Amino acid sequence: MKTTEKIANAKKRIDELERLIKFWNDSNHDEAKIVNFTTKIENKVA
């Protein structure tokens, strides 16, 4: 992976984190927002 690709990927992650921070800050002013993530756990036996 070239340096320019690493920088581009890092910028994407930073942008995503900034959007999340903005969302969380905005949600503090609203009623509490709850997000339920469904998880599927599978027991696999070899």
SERO-4910 file (N, C-alpha, C, O; in steps of 0.05 Angstrom, whole numbers):
BEGIN
 pado doro    nc1    nc2    nc3   cac1   cac2   cac3    cc1    cc2    cc3    oc1    oc2    oc3
  Met    A     17    -23      0      0      0      0     18     25      0     36     27     16
  Lys    A     13     43    -18     29     67    -20     21     87      1      0     85     13
  Thr    A     39    106      5     34    127     25      9    143     19     -6    150     37
  Thr    A      5    149     -7    -19    164    -14    -45    149     -8    -65    161      0
  Glu    A    -44    122    -11    -68    106     -4    -72    106     26    -95    107     35
  Lys    A    -51    104     41    -53    105     70    -65    131     80    -82    132     98
  Ile    A    -56    153     68    -66    179     75    -96    181     68   -112    192     84
  Ala    A   -103    172     45   -131    173     36   -149    156     55   -171    165     63
  Asn    A   -140    133     63   -155    116     82   -158    129    109   -179    128    121
  Ala    A   -136    141    118   -137    155    144   -156    178    143   -171    183    162
  Lys    A   -156    193    121   -175    216    118   -204    206    119   -221    219    131
  Lys    A   -210    184    106   -237    173    107   -245    166    135   -267    171    143
  Arg    A   -227    154    150   -233    146    178   -237    171    195   -255    172    212
  Ile    A   -221    192    191   -223    217    206   -250    229    200   -264    239    218
  Asp    A   -258    230    174   -284    242    166   -307    227    179   -326    239    189
  Glu    A   -305    200    180   -326    185    192   -328    190    222   -350    193    233
  Leu    A   -305    192    235   -305    198    264   -317    226    269   -331    230    289
  Glu    A   -310    245    252   -321    272    256   -351    272    253   -365    286    267
  Arg    A   -362    256    234   -391    255    230   -404    242    255   -425    251    264
  Leu    A   -391    221    266   -402    208    290   -402    227    314   -421    228    329
  Ile    A   -380    242    317   -378    261    339   -400    282    336   -413    289    356
  Lys    A   -404    292    312   -425    312    307   -452    301    314   -469    314    326
  Phe    A   -457    276    305   -483    263    311   -487    260    341   -509    266    351
  Trp    A   -466    251    355   -469    247    384   -474    274    398   -490    275    416
  Asn    A   -460    295    389   -464    321    401   -492    331    396   -505    342    414
  Asp    A   -502    327    372   -529    335    365   -550    319    381   -570    330    389
  Ser    A   -544    294    386   -564    277    399   -565    284    429   -585    277    442
  Asn    A   -545    297    440   -546    305    468   -568    326    472   -578    328    495
  His    A   -575    341    452   -596    361    454   -624    349    450   -643    361    459
  Asp    A   -625    327    437   -651    314    433   -656    295    456   -641    293    475
  Glu    A   -679    281    454   -684    260    473   -663    238    470   -651    236    448
  Ala    A   -660    222    490   -640    201    488   -647    182    465   -670    174    462
  Lys    A   -627    177    449   -631    159    426   -617    132    433   -594    131    441
  Ile    A   -632    111    428   -621     85    434   -620     69    408   -640     68    393
  Val    A   -598     58    402   -595     42    378   -590     13    386   -570      8    401
  Asn    A   -607     -4    378   -603    -33    384   -591    -47    360   -603    -47    339
  Phe    A   -568    -58    364   -556    -74    343   -561   -103    349   -554   -113    371
  Thr    A   -572   -117    330   -577   -145    334   -551   -160    327   -538   -154    308
  Thr    A   -544   -178    344   -520   -194    340   -527   -223    338   -545   -233    352
  Lys    A   -514   -236    320   -519   -265    317   -493   -279    325   -472   -276    313
  Ile    A   -496   -295    345   -472   -310    355   -477   -340    348   -497   -352    355
  Glu    A   -458   -350    334   -459   -378    327   -438   -394    341   -414   -386    342
  Asn    A   -446   -416    352   -426   -434    364   -417   -454    343   -433   -470    333
  Lys    A   -392   -453    337   -382   -471    317   -363   -491    330   -345   -483    345
  Val    A   -367   -516    324   -350   -537    336   -334   -549    313   -345   -557    292
  Ala    A   -309   -551    317   -291   -562    297   -294   -592    296   -281   -605    280
***
